[in-house]
Amino acid sequence: MTAAGYHAAAPLADVYAGPGQGPIGRIRPTGVCILLVIVTLGIYGLIWYYQVHEEMKRHTGQGIGGPVALVLAFFLSIVMSFLCPAEVGALYERRGQPAPVSVLTGLWATLGALILIGPIVWFVKTNGALNAYWRSLGAQH
């Protein structure tokens, strides 16, 4: 309880999606994330990988988790271009829904880099699908 006698809202990390599922992840506005990657010269990208993979692992008990994602993103970022959308897609598939992103989405980040816009398309698709998943479970901005 707060000093005024009201209960403070539970942080999203403490909100559970349902029986047998862990905490719901955070919504990360795509435009803000892209801006942070630019302003921090890519460092926020590493933070993003860590956070989203840690949230997915806590939510489902499956996946690589934050520490492994961070190491892979730092040393083998091309692997993360494929692994990240595959894990996001798996969230949907576990619920019996079609995956909006998959391992093939990684082609946007790799081959699409030749046209410069590809990595942005990759991030918009991957982060958008993850945000939509968390929203479907009740997460809010």
N, C-alpha and C positions, 0 to 999 in steps of 0.2 A: 504494500500500500504506500501511496505517496503521502506527503505531509498534509495534503488537502483531504485525505481519506478515500481517494479514488484508487482503484487498482490500475496499475500501469499496464499498457498493452504488452502482451508477450512478444518478444522479438521473433521474426520469422523463423529463425533457427530452432525455436522451441515449438513451432506449430507443426503438427503431424498430419500427413496426408490421409492416413487411415490405418486400419489394422495391418500389421506386418510391414509397414513402410516407415522410413525414417523422416527426418525433418525436411520441410520444403525449402528449396533454394531461393536465392534473391533474384529479383528482376534487375537486369543491368541494361539501361537505355543504350541502344546501339550507337547512336550519334555521340553520346558522351564517352563511351568506350573508345571509339575511333579517335576522338579528340585527345583523350588521355594517352593513347599509344603514340600519337604524333608529338605531343608536348613532352612526354617523358622519354622520347627517342627509343621507343619499343619496350621499355621496362614494364609499363603497365600490361603489355601483352603477356609477359611471363606471370604476372600477378593474376591476370584473368584466367589463364590456363590452370594455375594452382587452385584458385577459388572454385571455378566451375566443376573441376574434376573432383575436388574434395566434397563439394555439395552433392554431386551425383553419387559418389561412393557412400556417403552417409545416408542418402535417401534410399538407395536400393541394396546396399551391402555388396555391390558388384562394381567392377571397373578398376581403373588403375589408381585412383586417388590423387590427391594434390601433390605430394612429394615426388612421385614417379612422373607425373605430368610436368612438373617444373623441370626436372632433370632432362626429360626428353625434349621439352620445348627449348631448353638452353643449348643442348648438344645436337639434337636431331629434329629440328623444327619441322622438317618435311614429313616425318612420321606423324606428328601431331595434326598436320593438315588433313590426314585421313582418319586418324584415331578419334579425334574429338567429335566430328559429325557422326561417326559410327556409334559412339557411346550415347550421343544425344538421341539418335534414331532408335537405339535400343530401349530408351525410356518409354517411347511410344509403343514399341512392339510388345513390351512386357504387359501393357494394358490392352493389347489386342487391337491397337490402332495402326494405321499405315504410318511409316516413318517419313517425315517431311525432308529429312536429310539422311545421308548414308555415307559410307566410305567413298562413294563416287563423287560426293560433294568436294572431296579433297582435290579433285582435278581443277576446280576453280582457283585454288591457292597455288597449285604447282604450274600447270599448263597455262592457266589464266594470267599468271604473272607476266607472261610474254606480252600481253596487251595492257598491262599495268592495272587494270580495273579488277582483274580476277580475284586478288586477295580481299578486296573490299566486298565483292559479291559473296565470297566464301563466308566472311564474317557476318554480313547482314543475314544470310540464310541460316548459319549455324546459331548465332546468338538469338536471332528471331525465333527459331524453333525452340530453343531452350527457354526463352522468356514465355512463349506461348504455353509450353508444358507447365511451367511453374504457375502461370496465371490460371490454368485449368484446374489446379489444385487449391486455388484460393490466395496465392501470393499477390501482393499489391505493391505498387511503387513505394 
